[in-house]
């Protein structure tokens, strides 16, 4: 039973891939993104989460010509320019996946009415650390795409002075009609981000 009468069209099942085959990583990521967009378009869910890898990501971006794992690259010393370049290349690939799902949402009809699915969606890209080399949890970048049906102003870069990310997550809850004043550890602060 659909939540609200979504727009579903048949899709082709992706080819079977081994989740332990490193070279299948891009195909599995694409299949997961397709599945998330399809579930949203069919109104089978209102929230989807995609986690590309686990904390100590062992993925080797072999399809980019890289032979060292992502986790090792995240700890590259500043004097290793080749390693830094490979880390940037790997992170760029992740950025391209984020763009890919945004484009898919923009090219999918909104099951709630006019426009596209992206018009009423918010896509959040979060990293675990601000500086992977030192395991620092400060200056962690968050990227949001979409305005959640007009709730957020887009096209800006905000420097928020080290505020805890719980305020961003509380703002996202508020955008979707929830009334909670905290998200996660209440000791980290109350309320959303007024800058949004």
N, C-alpha and C positions, 0 to 999 in steps of 0.2 A: 504494500500500500504506500503510495506516495504521500509525502508530507503536505504538498500543496499543488499537486498536478504538474509536475515538471515536464520538460520537453525531452523525450528520450528518442534517440535514433540508434539503430543497431551499430555495433562496433565490431571490428575484427579482433579476435583474441591475439595477444602478442605471442611470438614464438616462445617455446619453453626455454628458459635459461637457468643455469645453475647459479644459485646465489653465492656460491663459493668461487666462481670463475671471475677473476679480476677483470678480464676483458669484457665481461657481460655487464659491468657496472653502468655504462651509459644507457644500454638497452633496458635494464631493469629500472633505472631512474625515470626514463621516458615513459615506461609502462605504468609506473606508480603515479606520475603526473597526469597521464591520460585517465587513469582510473579515478583520481581525485576530481578532475574536472567533470567527468561523466557523472559521478555520484552527485555533484552539486547541480549539474544541469538537469538530472532526473529528479531532483529534489528528494534524494534518498538520505541526504545529510545536509546540515547547514555548516558543519565544521569539518575540515580535513587537515591532517598533519602529515608532512613528509619529512622524514629524517634521513638524510643521505647516507650517513655512516654513524658509527658509535664514537665515543669520546676519544679513544686513541686510534683514530682512523688509519687502517693499514692500506687503504686503497693506493695502488700505484697507477698513476695516470698514463698508462702505457699507450693509449690511443692518442696522446699528445706528444709522444716521444720521450716521456719522463720515465726513468728507471728506479727512482727512489720513492718510498711511501710518503703519503701526505703528512703523517705524524712526524716523521723524520725531517721533512722539509719545513715543518712549522717550528723546528728548533734550530734552523740553520743560523750559523754565526754571520754577523755583518760582513765579515771578510770574504765570504763565499758568494761572489756575485752570481755565479752559475746556479747555485742552489736557490738563491733569492729569486732569480728570474724564473726558475721552475715553480717555486711556490706561488709567485704572482700568476703564472700561467694556469696553475691548478685552481687558484681562487677565481680567476677570470672565467674558467669553465663553470664553476658554481654560479657565478653571476649570470652567465648565459642560460643556465637552467632556470634561474629565477625569472629572467626575461621571457623564457619559453612558456612558463605557466601563465604569466601575465598576458602574453599574446594569445594563448589558447582561450583564456577567459574573455578577452576582447573579441574573439571570433566565434563565441558561443552565445546563442540567443538567451535572453533572460527568461527563466521560467515564470517569473512574477509579472511579466508584461513587456513593455517597450525596452528597447536598448539591448545591451549585452549583459552577460553574467558579471562582467567586471564592474559594471556601473554600481552594483550593490554589494560588491565584495571588497574585502581588505586582505591583502596578502602581506605577510610578515616574514622577513628573512632575518634570522637571529644567529649570531655566532656565540660560541660558548665563552670565549675569552677575548680580552682586548689585545693581549700580547701572549701568543702561545708559547713563545720561547721561555718566558718567565712565569707562565701560568697566572698571569695577572687578570683579575676580574674587574678592572677599571677601564673606562673608555671603550666599552664593548659596543660595536656598531650595530644598530638595528635599522633595517630598511623597511618602510611600509610603502606599498603601492596600492592605489585606489583610495577612495574617500569614504568608503562604507556608507554609500547612499547619501553623500553630501555632508557627512559629519566632520571630515578632516579636510583641511586645505592642503593641496598637493603642490609639488614642484619646489620644495624648500629643503634646505639643509639646516638642521637645528643642532647647536652645541648646547647641551643641557647641564653643563657644569657638574658632572659626576652624580646626577640624581640616580637613585636606584631604579632599575628597570621595572620594578613593581608598579611604579606610577604610570608608565606606558601601558602596561597590561591592564591596569585599572581603567585607563582612558579607553582602551579597546572594549572592555566590558561595558562601559557607559555608552559607547557608540552603538552597541547592539542591544541596548535597553535594559541592561542589568543595573542594579542599584548598589552593588557592593562598593565599599570605600577602600578596601584593601585587596591585594592579590598576593598570595604567598605569605611570607612572614610579616605579620602586622607590625612588628617592631621596626621594619624598614621604612615605614611611613604610611600616611593615609592620603587618599585622594589621587586624582589623575594629574595629568600635565596640562597646566593652563596654556602653555605655548602651542598646543595642538589645536 
